[in-house]
Amino acid sequence: MTRRDALRAGGAAALVGLAGCTALPSAPGQAQSGGGDPVAVASFFSFFDFGRQIADGTPLTVENLVPTGLHGHGWEPNASITRRIIDADAFVHVGEDFQPWADRAIEIIKADDVDTALINAREDIDLVDLAASLDREEEGVGAQRGKDPHFWLDPQRAKQSVDNIADGFAEVVPEYADAFRTNAETYKSEVLEQIDSDYEAMFDRSERDIVQLAAHNAFQYIGVRYGVRMRPLVTSLAASGDVKPADIREAAEVIRENNIRYIANGVFEAQRPAQTLVRETAVEAYFPVTPYAGVREDWVEENWGYEEIAYNINMPTFEIVLGNKTPEDAAPSASWLEQWRNFTPI
């Protein structure tokens, strides 16, 4: 029995005891150990998508560990996820203090000398400080460093993570190093640059420099990049947390002072805060945004990635909430408007 086999049999169970994990459905696909083509697994949807773009045309398969319909952090996987990490040739993660379950898996891999390569997508990326409203004692998700971990929402910072993943893949499958790096350069220049350019033009067109979100505090990097104030109603970094009456009152004041008619809310988050603002302020409706932290079943069926979500979810909503366009003009289709105006959670 190899060290990896031993970890598959006992180490994953030990992780469950350590983490207090709860059973959750597994993500599609299954990493295979020994023989066959190499497999990399990713702890977060955005970096799974970057990884599969980088690995295109090579034997390396990239899998997303986050089950469809769930947010990328604030959940605890069952033991099968750890077994899949141990089985894989590489584990793409978001750096420490963001996903506690990923940190624990990394600890086991290092302690037991498992030969799963660890690829930190956050390596060498400059993080901004947490918003002043956030509690520095908040558990996990970057609070220990006092930095906001949601860097990938800035397409320019996302480029570094693409390079980090490409370099990691090159070490795992060195005979395809040139292909990985070529794909990475293509994705950065043709996709991330275009998203950045289109975002910049959109925010530059706006006469408003503030966006009211009913979502959690995940969009600061868009504000930093494009010079707009992103005001989250939910001030925790994870997609959960109570909204205080004072937060509602403050949001209502911002809405009144800036003549805001539309707000944005997270696709995978509770709708009650947004519904409260619609009911108690001049806001007429809320529309969807997402920090690329999870996917819906219909997005999977359409094979949506970071690029498609940017253009089909986030950009139309920002056009609306900035006041650049009416909902009818910004919506990609009539069905989009019907689906996403005051949408209900999945």
DRENDOTOR-212812 format. One record per residue (C-alpha): x, y, z negated. Coordinates in steps of 0.5 Angstrom, whole numbers, plus 2048, in hexadecimal, padded with zeros to 3 digits. Layout:
// DRENDOTOR-212812
XYZ ...
END
This chain:
// DRENDOTOR-212812
800800800 803807802 80380D7FE 7FD810802 7F9809801 7FA80A7FA 7F78117FA 7F180F7FE 7F080A7F9 7F180D7F3 7F38147F4 7ED8177F7 7E98147F1 7EE8177EC 7EC81E7F0 7E581D7EE 7E681C7E7 7EA8227E7 7E68277EB 7DF8247E9 7DD8247F0 7D68237F2 7D481F7F8 7D38227FE 7D1820806 7D881F80A 7DA82380F 7D9820816 7DF81C818 7E4818815 7EC818814 7EF812816 7F680F812 7FB80C816 7FC80B81E 7F880F823 7F8816824 7FA81B81E 7F481E81A 7F4825817 7EF827812 7ED82E810 7EA830809 7E683680D 7E2837813 7E683D816 7ED839816 7EA833818 7E783781E 7EE83A81F 7F183481E 7ED830824 7EF836829 7F6835827 7F682E828 7F282E82F 7F5829834 7F982582F 7F881F82B 7F7822825 7F0822822 7EE82881D 7E8826818 7E482B814 7E382880D 7DD82D80B 7D682A80C 7D282D811 7CD83280D 7D2834808 7D683A806 7DE839806 7DF83A7FF 7DB83A7F9 7D98327FA 7DD82C7F7 7DE8267FC 7DD81F7FA 7E381A7FA 7E2818801 7E581F803 7EC81E7FF 7EC817802 7EC81A809 7F181F807 7F681A805 7F481680C 7F681C810 7FC81E813 7FB825811 7F782980C 7F583080F 7F3835808 7F283C807 7F883D801 7F783C7FA 7F283F7F5 7EC83F7FB 7E98387FB 7EB8347F4 7E982D7F7 7EF82E7FD 7F48317F7 7F282A7F3 7F38267FA 7FA82A7FB 7FC8287F4 7FB8217F5 7FE8217FC 8058247F9 8058207F2 8048197F6 80981B7FC 80381A801 80581B808 80082080A 80382680D 80082C809 7FE83280E 7FD83980A 7F983D80F 7FA84380A 80284380A 80584A80B 7FE84E80C 7FE854808 7F7854804 7F485A801 7F285C7FA 7EB8597F7 7E685E7F7 7E58627F1 7DF8607EF 7E18597EF 7E28557E8 7EA8537E8 7E884D7E4 7E384A7E9 7E58437EA 7E98417F0 7E98447F7 7EF8487F6 7ED84C7F0 7F484A7EC 7F884E7F1 7F38547F1 7F28537F9 7ED8527FE 7EE84B801 7E984D807 7EE84F80C 7EC84B812 7E6850813 7EC855816 7ED85281D 7F585581C 7F6851816 7F384B818 7F884B81E 7FD849818 7F9843816 7F984181D 80084181D 80183D817 7FC838819 800837820 80783781C 804832817 80182D81D 80882E820 80C82B81A 80682581A 807824822 80D827824 80C82482B 80682982C 80982F829 80A83382F 802831831 80083382A 80483A82A 80183B831 7FA83A82F 7FB83E829 7FE84482D 7F8843832 7F384382C 7F6849829 7F684D830 7F084B833 7EB84A82D 7ED84E827 7F085482B 7E985582E 7E5854828 7EA859824 7E985E82A 7E185D82B 7E085E823 7E5864823 7E0867829 7DA865825 7DC86981F 7DF86F822 7D8870826 7D587081F 7D387781C 7D2873815 7D8871811 7D586C80C 7D186580D 7CD863807 7CD85B806 7C9857802 7CE852803 7D48507FE 7DB8547FF 7DE851805 7DE85680A 7E385B807 7E885A80C 7E485C812 7E386280E 7EA86380D 7EC862814 7E7866817 7E686C812 7DF86A810 7DC869809 7D9862808 7D5862802 7D385B7FF 7CD85B7FB 7D08547F8 7D78567F5 7D984F7F4 7DE84C7F9 7DB8467F9 7D48457FD 7D08457F6 7CF8497F0 7CA84E7ED 7C88557EF 7C78597EA 7C185F7EA 7C78647EA 7C98617F0 7C28627F3 7C28697F1 7C986B7F4 7C78677FA 7C086B7FB 7C48727FA 7C98707FF 7C386E804 7C0874803 7C6879803 7C887680A 7C187580D 7C286D80E 7BD869811 7C0863812 7C585F80D 7C985880E 7C885280A 7CC84B80A 7CA84580E 7CB840809 7C9845803 7C38467FE 7BE84B802 7BB84E7FB 7C08547FB 7BE855802 7B7854801 7B78597FB 7BA85F7FF 7B585E805 7B085E7FF 7B28647FB 7B6868800 7B586B807 7B986580A 7B486280F 7B885C810 7BE85880F 7C3854814 7C884F814 7CF84F813 7D484A811 7DC84A80F 7DD843814 7DC83F80D 7D783A810 7D3838815 7CC836817 7CA83081A 7C8833821 7CE837821 7D2830821 7CD82E826 7CF83482A 7D7833828 7D783A826 7DE83C822 7E1842820 7E0846826 7D9844828 7D7846821 7DA84C821 7D684E828 7CF84B826 7CE84C81F 7D385181C 7D4856821 7CC857823 7CB85881C 7D085D81B 7CE861821 7C786181D 7C9863816 7CE869819 7C886C81D 7CB86B823 7C6867826 7BE865825 7BD85E823 7BA85D82A 7C086082D 7C585C829 7C2855829 7C585082E 7BE84E82F 7B784F82D 7B784882A 7BE84A826 7B9850823 7B484C821 7B884781E 7BD84C81A 7B9852818 7B7850810 7BA849811 7B984480C 7BE83F80A 7C083980D 
END
